[in-house]
Amino acid sequence: MINATVTGNLGRDPEKKGEGPVVVAIASTNGYGDRKTTTWVRVAFWGKQGESALAHLKKGSAVAVAGFMYVREWESDGRSGSVLEMDGQRWEFSGPKPEANNGTTYDQRPKFDDGMPF
């Protein structure tokens, strides 16, 4: 497995089925114009990271995820392919946080001037 960090946006809300992991799909776009490509990564979170992702992430959230990446081969109805997957170890917002309960967004919180020049 490869230890990696993926940044991108969630393509759908996090999902949890039964006792399994919380699964998210992250789209990462590279290039521009006709050379623009989007790579999808399926990420599985277990335990507290999964519960946190389920509670705070939603479709469109900009995130950075660190974990172990691998390629899974699949075959169904005579077709085969591969999918890029990751066991997510941790995640964090990489852009504005989605609307909070009080109606403010992450980057709109008050900034305090403590008098320090930096």
C-alpha positions in Angstrom: 0.0 0.0 0.0 1.0 3.6 -0.6 0.8 6.3 2.1 -0.7 9.3 0.4 -2.7 12.6 0.8 -5.6 13.4 -1.5 -7.3 16.7 -1.8 -10.5 17.4 -3.6 -14.3 17.8 -3.2 -16.8 15.2 -2.1 -19.0 14.0 -5.0 -21.8 12.9 -2.7 -22.7 12.8 0.9 -20.9 10.3 3.1 -22.6 6.9 3.4 -22.6 4.2 6.0 -24.2 0.8 5.5 -24.6 -1.3 8.6 -21.5 -1.9 10.7 -19.1 -1.1 7.8 -17.0 2.0 7.2 -18.2 5.5 6.3 -17.5 5.8 2.6 -16.9 9.1 0.7 -16.0 9.7 -3.0 -13.4 12.5 -3.6 -13.0 14.1 -7.0 -9.6 15.7 -7.7 -9.3 17.7 -10.9 -6.1 18.5 -12.7 -5.2 20.4 -15.8 -7.2 23.0 -17.7 -9.3 23.4 -20.8 -9.3 20.3 -23.0 -6.6 18.7 -20.8 -8.7 18.8 -17.7 -9.1 15.4 -16.1 -10.9 14.3 -12.9 -9.7 11.4 -10.8 -12.2 9.8 -8.3 -10.9 8.2 -5.1 -13.2 6.1 -2.9 -12.2 6.6 0.7 -13.3 4.3 3.7 -13.1 5.7 7.2 -13.5 3.5 10.3 -14.2 4.4 13.9 -14.1 7.9 15.2 -12.8 9.4 11.9 -15.8 7.8 10.1 -18.3 9.1 12.6 -16.7 12.6 12.4 -16.9 12.5 8.5 -20.5 11.4 8.7 -21.4 14.2 11.0 -19.5 17.1 9.3 -18.9 16.4 5.6 -21.4 16.8 2.8 -21.5 16.8 -1.0 -19.1 19.5 -2.2 -17.0 19.7 0.9 -13.3 20.5 0.1 -11.2 18.1 2.1 -7.7 16.7 2.4 -7.5 13.0 3.4 -4.4 11.1 4.5 -4.3 7.3 4.4 -3.2 4.2 2.6 -4.0 4.0 -1.1 -4.4 0.9 -3.3 -6.0 -0.2 -6.6 -8.8 -2.7 -6.4 -9.6 -4.8 -9.4 -13.3 -5.7 -10.1 -15.3 -7.9 -12.5 -19.1 -7.8 -13.0 -21.3 -9.0 -15.8 -18.4 -9.8 -18.1 -16.8 -6.4 -17.6 -13.7 -5.7 -15.6 -11.9 -2.6 -14.3 -10.0 -1.1 -11.4 -10.8 1.6 -8.9 -8.6 3.8 -6.8 -9.4 3.3 -3.1 -8.0 4.6 0.2 -8.3 3.6 3.8 -8.5 7.1 5.3 -6.6 7.6 8.5 -7.5 11.3 9.0 -9.3 14.1 7.2 -9.5 17.9 7.4 -11.3 20.7 5.6 -9.1 22.2 2.9 -11.5 25.1 2.0 -14.4 26.8 3.6 -16.3 24.7 6.0 -19.9 24.0 5.0 -22.6 26.0 6.8 -22.5 25.5 10.5 -25.6 25.4 12.8 -25.3 29.1 13.5 -25.3 30.2 9.9 -21.6 31.3 9.7 -19.1 29.5 7.5 -15.6 28.5 8.6 -13.7 31.4 7.0 -16.2 34.0 8.2 -15.5 33.5 11.9 -14.4 36.7 13.7 -10.7 37.3 13.6 -9.2 38.8 16.7 -6.4 41.4 16.7 -4.0 40.6 19.6 -1.6 43.4 18.7 1.1 41.1 17.4 2.7 42.0 14.1 2.4 38.5 12.7 
